[in-house]
Amino acid sequence: MFLGSTTRRMDLPASAEACLAGVGPTHIHPSWRSFAGIPLLPVPPDRYELVFDDVPVGTSVSFRINDQNACDENPTGAVTRNVFANDVRLVQNATTPGNGDEPGYALSIASTGAVSQ
């Protein structure tokens, strides 16, 4: 889950235009799916969600979320806060491939669903 507005901010600077065009819809790039972009499902007004049933158990995985509203914080729209997995708040602790190395998250899921970072 990513806590963020599901509507595009109108106060983004003109310098963010290239990022806005490149990001498109808010999406995730999970390592266990070769970092392919997958759209997140908006839950208006302030949340995106997606359920994965194929996360490898007991092994470290990583992912990145890109959101247009983060284009003033990161030139690729990579999100660095307000991300949760199984109700656990994650901290930005990894880099992921993208337009160079981009901020992301690494975690491990136990068979019980418990998350560790």
C-alpha positions as CSV (number, residue, x, y, z in Angstrom):
1,M,0.0,0.0,0.0
2,F,1.2,3.5,-0.8
3,L,-0.4,6.4,1.0
4,G,-0.6,9.3,-1.5
5,S,-3.1,11.4,-3.2
6,T,-4.8,9.7,-6.2
7,T,-5.2,13.0,-8.0
8,R,-2.3,14.8,-9.6
9,R,-0.9,17.8,-7.6
10,M,-1.3,21.1,-9.3
11,D,1.6,22.8,-7.5
12,L,4.4,20.8,-9.2
13,P,7.1,23.0,-10.7
14,A,7.6,23.3,-14.4
15,S,11.0,21.6,-13.9
16,A,9.0,18.4,-13.1
17,E,7.4,18.1,-16.6
18,A,9.8,15.5,-18.0
19,C,9.3,13.4,-14.8
20,L,5.5,13.7,-15.1
21,A,5.6,12.5,-18.7
22,G,7.9,9.6,-17.9
23,V,6.1,8.3,-14.8
24,G,2.5,7.9,-16.1
25,P,0.1,6.2,-13.8
26,T,1.3,5.3,-10.3
27,H,3.0,1.9,-10.5
28,I,5.3,-0.6,-8.8
29,H,8.4,-2.4,-10.1
30,P,8.9,-5.7,-8.1
31,S,12.1,-7.6,-8.3
32,W,10.4,-11.0,-8.4
33,R,8.8,-9.9,-11.6
34,S,12.0,-8.7,-13.2
35,F,11.1,-5.1,-12.2
36,A,8.3,-4.9,-14.8
37,G,6.0,-1.9,-14.2
38,I,2.6,-2.8,-12.8
39,P,-0.1,-0.2,-12.2
40,L,-1.2,0.2,-8.6
41,L,-5.0,0.4,-7.9
42,P,-6.1,3.8,-6.7
43,V,-8.4,3.9,-3.7
44,P,-9.4,7.6,-3.7
45,P,-8.7,10.0,-2.2
46,D,-5.3,9.1,-0.7
47,R,-4.2,5.5,-1.2
48,Y,-3.0,3.0,-3.8
49,E,-3.0,-0.8,-3.2
50,L,-2.1,-4.0,-4.9
51,V,-2.1,-7.6,-3.6
52,F,0.6,-10.0,-4.6
53,D,0.3,-13.7,-4.1
54,D,3.6,-14.6,-5.7
55,V,6.2,-12.9,-3.4
56,P,8.9,-15.4,-2.7
57,V,8.8,-16.5,1.0
58,G,11.9,-16.3,3.2
59,T,14.1,-14.5,0.6
60,S,15.0,-10.8,0.2
61,V,13.0,-9.0,-2.5
62,S,12.9,-5.4,-3.6
63,F,10.6,-3.0,-5.4
64,R,10.1,0.6,-6.3
65,I,7.0,2.7,-6.6
66,N,6.9,5.6,-9.0
67,D,4.2,8.4,-8.6
68,Q,3.8,11.7,-10.5
69,N,3.3,13.5,-7.3
70,A,6.8,12.6,-6.1
71,C,8.4,14.3,-9.2
72,D,9.4,17.3,-7.1
73,E,11.2,15.1,-4.6
74,N,12.9,12.7,-7.0
75,P,13.6,13.3,-10.7
76,T,12.1,9.9,-11.6
77,G,9.1,10.1,-9.3
78,A,10.4,7.3,-7.1
79,V,8.6,7.3,-3.8
80,T,10.6,7.3,-0.6
81,R,8.0,7.3,2.2
82,N,4.4,6.2,3.1
83,V,4.8,2.7,1.8
84,F,3.5,-0.4,3.7
85,A,3.6,-4.1,3.3
86,N,1.1,-6.2,5.3
87,D,0.5,-3.1,7.5
88,V,4.2,-2.7,8.2
89,R,5.6,0.8,7.4
90,L,8.7,0.4,5.2
91,V,11.7,2.6,5.1
92,Q,13.5,3.4,1.9
93,N,16.5,1.0,2.2
94,A,17.5,-0.2,-1.3
95,T,18.1,0.9,-4.8
96,T,16.4,-0.6,-7.8
97,P,17.2,-0.5,-11.5
98,G,15.4,2.1,-13.6
99,N,16.7,5.4,-15.0
100,G,20.0,4.6,-13.2
101,D,19.7,3.5,-9.6
102,E,16.4,4.6,-8.1
103,P,15.3,4.6,-4.4
104,G,13.3,1.5,-3.4
105,Y,12.5,-0.9,-0.7
106,A,13.9,-4.3,0.3
107,L,12.1,-6.8,2.6
108,S,11.5,-10.4,3.3
109,I,8.1,-12.1,3.9
110,A,7.7,-15.1,6.2
111,S,5.2,-17.9,5.5
112,T,3.0,-16.3,8.2
113,G,3.0,-13.0,6.2
114,A,5.3,-11.3,8.7
115,V,7.5,-8.6,7.1
116,S,11.1,-7.9,8.0
117,Q,13.4,-5.3,6.5
